[in-house]
Amino acid sequence: MNTHQHVAMVEGANLRSEMVQGRPVVMVDVRSEREFNEVHIPGAVNVPLQQFAQVAAELARLTQGRDLVLVCRTDRRAQQARQLLADQGRADARILQGGMVHWIDEDGPTQWAQRPRGC
């Protein structure tokens, strides 16, 4: 029996297109506060994975009916957060494929605490 659940991923280019078109997307970044403060997608809110279980039910309720995208460094922590939301009845959250690593590589809009050297 295959128990592998399909995980909805969104590619960075598609997410950028949705943002440009003005589609309302709630982005929750599950990286640590330090990682988030270093660089994040403008408009994203930070809920570190370590705290996610405590707020998953409320987050699922508050974002019901809205497009929800989870973000982390690569996409592993976002998958864990998505499972916590699914356990609360919110199984439609998407994950940014490749996380911030790919987002930055693909020149997605970012907000930096301090621009990296050489830029």
N, C-alpha and C positions, 0 to 999 in steps of 0.2 A: 504494500500500500504506500503510495506516494503522499507524504504529509507536507512536502515543500510548498509553502505558500507563495503565490506570485507577489512580487514586490514591485509596486509601480514606481518607476524611475522617470525623472525628467532630465533631459539633456540640457546643458547650460545654454546652448543656442536657442532652444525652445523657450526656456524660462525667460531669457532676455527679451525675446520676441513678445511674450505675454506681458512683460513689464512695460515695454515700449508702447504696446497697444492699450495700456491702462487697465489691464485685467487685474482685479483686486486679488492679491496673493498674500497670505499670511506666511511669512518665512520665520521659522524658529531654528536658531543655530544652537546645537547641543554641545558645542565645544566648551572648554573651560572659559572662565571669565577672562583669563590672561590671553588665551588664543583669540577670543572674540575682540578684545580691546586692541590687539595688534592689527587685525584686519578683519573686516566683515562686509557683507553685502548691505548697502544702504537700505534701511527700512527693516532689516531683520531684528528680531528680539532674541536675547540670549537666555536660554534655560539650560544650564549645564546638565549633561546626562546624569551626573551624580545626584541631582535634585529632581530629575524628571519624574521618577515614580511618585513623588509626593504631590505633584501638580498635574499628572496626566489626566485624571478624571475631570478636573476643572478646565484644563486646556481643551480637552475633547468637547466639553459642553460649550465653552465660549466660542469655539471656532466652527461649531456645527453649521453646515450650509455654506461654509467659505472654503476656498481652495487653500490647502495647507501643504507647505513644502518644508521638509526637514533638511538641515544642512549640518555637515561636520567637516572634518579635514579631508577624509577620503570617501566615506559613506557608510562605514561600519557602525559607528556610534548612532548614526541616524537610523539604521536598520533596527537597532535595539530600542530606540525611542519609538519607532513606528510600531513595534510589537507591543510596547506599553500602552500606546494609544488604541491599538486594535483590541487589547484586553478590556478597554473601557468603551468599546463599541464604535470607535472611530478608525475603521480599517481602510479608509480611502486616502490617507495622507500619502503624498509622494515624497521621494527622496531625490535630492540633487545628485545626479550621477557623477561619480568621481569627486564629489565634495568641493571644498575650497581649492584643493590642489588643481583640479581641472578648470574650475571657474577662473582662477588667476591666470593659468596657462592660456586660456581662451580669451583673455582680456575682458572678462566680465567686469561690470562696474563694482568698484570696491571703495571702502572707506578705510584708510590707513591711519594708524596713530602717528606714524612717522614714515615717510617714504623710504623704501629700501635704498641703500647706497647704489649708485650707478644708474638711477632712474632720472 
